[in-house]
Amino acid sequence: MSDALVRTCPGCGQALRFPPDVGGVLMACPECGHRFASPFRLAGNAKKSTPQVLPAAPPLQPSPPPATLPPVKNTTPAARAAAKYAANS
């Protein structure tokens, strides 16, 4: 942890170490419990990563019209009860 950042707690002065890639996170001192935000790290100081280039998506094709479905038979008790309720409404 040689590249760890050291910051003192504003509440008790305890020296605290945290990783350099942590920034803008609410922290609590383990000694006194004082809560404070860790400093932000600028993008220039962060590890450089190459952006991943994704291939272009194929053009959208129109979907075929939906096929008509055969009528559903009311064979289950729940379907029969629903049909009976719908008929009485």
Number of C-alpha atoms within 10 A of each C-alpha: 8 5 9 13 14 12 14 12 20 12 13 12 12 14 11 14 13 15 12 17 14 14 14 12 11 10 14 14 18 11 12 12 12 13 14 15 11 15 14 12 13 9 8 7 9 11 8 8 6 5 6 6 6 6 6 6 6 6 6 6 6 6 6 6 6 6 6 6 6 6 6 7 8 12 8 9 9 10 13 13 12 13 12 11 10 9 8 7 5
